[in-house]
């Protein structure tokens, strides 16, 4: 997919406009849902139960702790967003991402007066 500079910029502006308004709303909604007192208590209980089951299965303290950390990371908003954004760059989106990367690098080279491509 080859896009013109102007077309790319317009699409990027549209995406950024949506992201700047919708992502904060989404994060607030997720935070309210996930981090209510009731949900926090449930998560604590689930985490403790997860750790206990790992220990009961014969894992060392270090092994159980590491896996429990990984388990807890699945409930981190930052981690979730990273997975979502990372997944969004798969497939056809890779070409767009690569093109954006190339253009950014070119702009930096141009700004620095570096002529070799």
C-alpha positions in Angstrom: 0.0 0.0 0.0 1.6 3.3 -1.1 0.1 6.4 0.4 0.9 10.0 -0.6 2.6 12.2 2.0 -0.5 14.4 2.2 -2.8 11.4 2.5 -0.6 9.9 5.2 -0.6 13.1 7.2 -4.4 13.5 7.0 -4.9 9.8 8.2 -2.3 10.3 10.9 -4.1 13.5 12.1 -7.4 11.7 12.1 -6.0 8.8 14.1 -4.2 11.1 16.6 -7.4 13.1 17.1 -9.4 10.0 17.9 -6.7 8.6 20.1 -6.3 11.9 22.1 -10.0 11.9 23.0 -10.9 8.2 23.2 -7.9 6.7 24.9 -8.2 8.8 28.0 -11.9 7.9 28.2 -11.1 4.2 27.8 -8.3 4.3 30.4 -10.6 6.0 32.9 -13.3 3.5 32.3 -10.9 0.6 32.7 -9.4 2.1 35.8 -12.8 2.5 37.4 -13.8 -1.0 36.5 -10.6 -2.8 37.4 -9.5 -0.8 40.5 -12.7 -0.6 42.5 -12.3 -1.8 46.1 -14.3 -4.9 45.4 -12.3 -5.8 42.3 -9.0 -5.1 44.1 -10.0 -7.4 46.9 -10.9 -10.1 44.4 -7.6 -9.7 42.5 -5.7 -10.0 45.8 -7.5 -13.2 46.7 -7.0 -14.6 43.2 -3.3 -13.7 43.3 -2.8 -15.3 46.7 -4.7 -18.5 45.5 -2.5 -18.6 42.3 0.7 -18.4 44.4 -0.6 -21.0 46.9 -1.4 -23.4 44.0 2.0 -23.0 42.5 3.6 -23.8 45.9 1.3 -26.8 46.4 2.4 -28.0 43.0 6.0 -28.1 44.3 7.5 -24.9 42.9 10.2 -23.1 44.8 9.5 -19.7 46.4 11.4 -18.0 43.6 9.6 -19.9 40.8 6.2 -19.2 42.4 7.0 -15.6 43.0 8.2 -15.0 39.3 5.1 -16.7 37.9 2.9 -14.7 40.3 4.5 -11.5 39.1 3.8 -12.5 35.5 0.2 -13.3 36.5 -0.2 -9.8 38.1 1.4 -8.1 35.1 -1.6 -9.3 33.1 -3.7 -6.9 35.1 -1.5 -3.9 34.5 -3.1 -1.2 32.3 0.3 -0.4 30.8 0.9 -4.0 30.0 -2.5 -4.4 28.4 -2.1 -1.3 26.3 1.4 -2.5 25.2 -0.2 -5.8 24.0 -3.0 -4.0 22.3 -0.7 -1.6 20.5 1.8 -4.3 19.7 -0.9 -6.5 18.2 -2.3 -3.6 16.2 1.0 -3.3 14.4 0.8 -6.9 13.0 0.0 -7.7 9.4 -0.8 -4.9 7.0 -0.2 -2.3 9.7 3.5 -3.2 9.7 3.9 -1.6 6.3 2.4 1.7 7.5 4.5 1.6 10.7 7.6 0.9 8.6 6.8 3.8 6.3 6.3 6.1 9.3 9.6 5.0 10.7 11.4 5.7 7.4 9.9 9.1 7.1 10.8 10.1 10.6 14.3 9.0 10.1 14.5 10.9 6.8 13.1 14.1 8.5 15.8 13.7 11.2 18.6 13.2 8.6 17.3 16.2 6.6 17.2 18.4 9.7 20.7 17.4 10.6 21.9 18.0 7.0 22.9 14.3 6.5 22.6 13.6 2.8 23.6 9.9 2.6 20.6 7.5 2.3 
